[in-house]
Amino acid sequence: MNATYTSKRKRKTLVDTYRHKGMRMKLVGELRQRGIADQDVLHAMGEIPRHFFLDKAFEEWAYKDVPFPIESDQTISQPYTVAFQSSLLRVKKGDKILEVGTGSGYQASVLAEMGAKVYSIERQQKLYQITTKFLPSIGYGNIRLLLGDGYMGSERFAPFDKILVTAGATYVPDTLIQQLKIGGVLVIPVGDKVQKMLRITKVSKDEVKTENFGDFRFVPFLKGIN
């Protein structure tokens, strides 16, 4: 896959080589060893050139299982976290999914690669502007990007089959629960310095089922638009 995009007023040509593909397959193997069993998630992450989402100077870090800083003091989540959250969603082809926290666009691309219809909302205007140009340039122009407050979700496009929050919240926003279909699933990390990964299923209009999948660390889930 070759692509061109503009970032920091420079034009770059992005190339996905056999070497990159080999590193990607090695990473997928490591994720499998760590317990990721969802074959659709593993396939998607094996297809997407993660090094496209980092500056070329740091592309060696793209296939290490670590988070990495991006624009606006945000991070691209470590591959294991992306795989884990994606697996918890139990994505089905055609699912209408809201992602809260677009960041680099990598997580949204994984969901789109799995066949979901993805809406992704970002509060950082600079990140939103970069990603709006970047994702179509690498073949993911079908992802609908929104600039807004993630705590408010997207009433315009609700209801959703699934909602994924990629930042650490201090509480579960009721607005997001309301924007789920009955039977829909919200995956959200909740806590202060350390977050509990929760999967919340909307059983009925007034009832939810909550499951806890352990401790993670995320950048804070903040309100408003920056």
C-alpha positions as CSV (number, residue, x, y, z in Angstrom):
1,M,0.0,0.0,0.0
2,N,1.4,3.4,-1.0
3,A,-0.2,6.7,0.1
4,T,0.6,10.4,0.2
5,Y,-0.6,12.8,2.8
6,T,0.2,16.2,4.3
7,S,1.4,16.7,7.8
8,K,3.3,19.6,9.4
9,R,3.4,21.2,5.9
10,K,5.4,18.3,4.5
11,R,4.4,15.8,1.9
12,K,5.4,12.2,2.6
13,T,5.1,9.0,0.6
14,L,4.1,6.1,2.8
15,V,5.2,2.7,1.6
16,D,4.3,-0.7,3.1
17,T,7.2,-3.0,2.4
18,Y,7.6,-6.8,3.0
19,R,9.7,-5.9,6.0
20,H,6.8,-3.9,7.5
21,K,4.4,-6.7,6.8
22,G,6.8,-9.1,8.5
23,M,7.0,-6.9,11.6
24,R,3.2,-6.8,11.5
25,M,2.8,-10.5,11.4
26,K,5.3,-10.8,14.3
27,L,3.2,-8.4,16.3
28,V,0.0,-10.3,15.5
29,G,1.7,-13.5,16.8
30,E,2.6,-11.7,20.0
31,L,-1.0,-10.5,20.5
32,R,-2.2,-14.1,19.9
33,Q,0.2,-15.3,22.6
34,R,-1.1,-12.7,25.0
35,G,-4.6,-14.1,24.6
36,I,-6.2,-12.2,21.8
37,A,-8.3,-14.9,20.1
38,D,-10.7,-12.8,17.9
39,Q,-9.5,-13.7,14.4
40,D,-11.3,-10.7,12.8
41,V,-9.3,-8.4,15.1
42,L,-6.0,-10.1,14.4
43,H,-6.7,-10.1,10.7
44,A,-7.5,-6.4,10.7
45,M,-4.4,-5.5,12.6
46,G,-2.3,-7.7,10.3
47,E,-3.7,-5.7,7.3
48,I,-3.3,-2.1,8.5
49,P,0.2,-0.5,8.2
50,R,0.5,0.9,11.7
51,H,3.7,2.7,10.8
52,F,1.6,5.0,8.6
53,F,0.2,6.5,11.8
54,L,3.5,7.5,13.3
55,D,6.1,10.0,12.0
56,K,8.6,8.2,9.7
57,A,11.4,8.8,12.2
58,F,9.6,6.6,14.8
59,E,8.2,3.9,12.5
60,E,10.4,1.2,14.2
61,W,8.1,1.8,17.3
62,A,5.0,1.1,15.3
63,Y,5.2,-2.7,15.7
64,K,6.3,-2.7,19.4
65,D,3.5,-3.4,21.9
66,V,3.7,0.0,23.5
67,P,1.7,3.3,23.3
68,F,3.3,6.2,21.6
69,P,2.8,10.0,21.7
70,I,1.1,11.8,18.9
71,E,-0.1,15.4,18.3
72,S,-1.9,17.4,21.0
73,D,-0.4,15.5,23.9
74,Q,-2.4,12.4,23.0
75,T,-1.2,8.8,22.4
76,I,-1.8,6.0,19.9
77,S,-2.8,3.1,22.2
78,Q,-0.5,0.1,22.4
79,P,-1.5,-2.7,20.0
80,Y,-2.6,-5.0,22.8
81,T,-5.1,-2.4,24.1
82,V,-6.5,-1.8,20.6
83,A,-6.9,-5.5,20.1
84,F,-8.4,-6.1,23.6
85,Q,-11.0,-3.3,23.3
86,S,-11.9,-4.3,19.8
87,S,-12.4,-7.9,20.9
88,L,-14.6,-6.8,23.8
89,L,-16.9,-5.1,21.3
90,R,-17.6,-8.4,19.4
91,V,-17.8,-6.5,16.2
92,K,-20.1,-7.9,13.5
93,K,-19.9,-6.8,9.8
94,G,-22.3,-3.9,9.3
95,D,-22.3,-2.8,13.0
96,K,-22.8,0.9,13.5
97,I,-20.1,1.9,15.9
98,L,-19.3,5.2,17.6
99,E,-15.6,5.6,18.6
100,V,-15.0,8.4,21.2
101,G,-11.5,9.7,20.8
102,T,-10.3,9.5,17.2
103,G,-6.6,10.3,18.0
104,S,-4.5,9.1,15.1
105,G,-7.4,7.2,13.5
106,Y,-5.7,3.8,14.0
107,Q,-8.5,2.3,16.2
108,A,-11.2,3.6,13.9
109,S,-9.3,2.0,10.9
110,V,-9.2,-1.4,12.7
111,L,-13.0,-1.3,13.2
112,A,-13.6,-0.2,9.6
113,E,-11.3,-3.0,8.4
114,M,-13.5,-5.4,10.4
115,G,-16.5,-4.3,8.3
116,A,-18.1,-1.8,10.8
117,K,-19.7,1.4,9.8
118,V,-17.6,3.8,11.9
119,Y,-18.3,7.2,13.3
120,S,-15.5,8.7,15.3
121,I,-15.5,11.8,17.4
122,E,-12.5,13.9,18.4
123,R,-12.3,16.9,20.7
124,Q,-8.8,18.1,19.6
125,Q,-9.3,20.3,16.6
126,K,-5.7,19.9,15.3
127,L,-6.0,16.1,15.5
128,Y,-9.4,16.2,13.8
129,Q,-8.0,18.3,10.9
130,I,-5.0,16.0,10.4
131,T,-7.0,12.8,10.5
132,T,-9.7,14.1,8.2
133,K,-7.1,14.5,5.5
134,F,-5.0,11.4,6.4
135,L,-7.6,8.5,6.7
136,P,-9.0,9.0,3.1
137,S,-5.5,9.0,1.7
138,I,-4.8,5.5,3.0
139,G,-8.1,4.0,2.0
140,Y,-10.4,4.8,5.0
141,G,-12.5,7.6,3.6
142,N,-15.6,5.6,4.7
143,I,-15.0,6.5,8.3
144,R,-17.2,9.5,9.4
145,L,-15.1,11.9,11.4
146,L,-16.8,14.3,13.8
147,L,-15.4,17.3,15.9
148,G,-17.1,17.5,19.2
149,D,-17.4,16.6,22.9
150,G,-17.2,12.9,23.3
151,Y,-19.2,13.0,26.6
152,M,-22.1,14.2,24.4
153,G,-21.7,11.3,21.9
154,S,-23.5,12.0,18.6
155,E,-27.2,12.3,18.9
156,R,-27.4,13.0,15.2
157,F,-26.2,9.5,14.2
158,A,-27.6,7.5,17.1
159,P,-28.6,4.9,18.0
160,F,-25.4,2.8,17.7
161,D,-24.8,-1.0,17.9
162,K,-21.6,-0.4,19.8
163,I,-19.7,2.5,21.4
164,L,-16.0,2.4,22.2
165,V,-14.3,5.0,24.4
166,T,-10.5,5.3,24.0
167,A,-9.7,7.6,26.9
168,G,-10.0,7.2,30.7
169,A,-13.3,8.4,32.0
170,T,-14.1,9.2,35.7
171,Y,-17.7,8.0,35.2
172,V,-19.9,6.4,32.6
173,P,-21.7,9.1,30.7
174,D,-25.4,8.4,30.7
175,T,-25.7,10.1,27.3
176,L,-23.6,7.3,25.7
177,I,-25.8,4.7,27.3
178,Q,-28.9,6.4,25.9
179,Q,-27.4,6.4,22.4
180,L,-27.0,2.6,22.4
181,K,-29.6,0.4,20.8
182,I,-31.2,-2.2,23.1
183,G,-28.7,-5.0,23.2
184,G,-25.9,-2.6,22.3
185,V,-22.5,-2.6,24.0
186,L,-20.4,0.2,25.4
187,V,-16.7,-0.5,26.1
188,I,-15.1,2.2,28.3
189,P,-12.2,2.5,30.7
190,V,-13.4,4.1,34.0
191,G,-11.2,5.3,36.9
192,D,-8.8,7.9,38.0
193,K,-5.1,7.1,37.6
194,V,-5.8,3.5,36.7
195,Q,-9.0,2.6,34.9
196,K,-11.2,-0.6,35.0
197,M,-12.1,-1.8,31.5
198,L,-15.8,-2.1,31.5
199,R,-18.2,-3.7,29.0
200,I,-21.7,-2.4,29.5
201,T,-24.6,-4.1,27.7
202,K,-27.9,-2.2,27.4
203,V,-30.3,-5.0,28.4
204,S,-33.4,-2.7,28.2
205,K,-34.3,1.0,28.2
206,D,-33.6,1.2,31.9
207,E,-31.3,-1.7,32.6
208,V,-27.6,-2.4,31.9
209,K,-25.3,-5.3,32.6
210,T,-21.7,-4.4,33.5
211,E,-18.6,-6.6,33.2
212,N,-15.1,-5.7,34.4
213,F,-12.0,-6.8,32.4
214,G,-9.2,-5.5,34.6
215,D,-6.8,-2.5,34.9
216,F,-5.6,-0.3,32.1
217,R,-4.1,3.2,31.8
218,F,-5.4,5.8,29.3
219,V,-5.1,9.5,28.8
220,P,-7.9,11.4,30.5
221,F,-11.4,11.6,28.8
222,L,-12.0,15.4,28.8
223,K,-15.0,17.5,28.1
224,G,-15.5,20.2,25.5
225,I,-13.6,21.0,22.3
226,N,-9.9,22.1,22.3
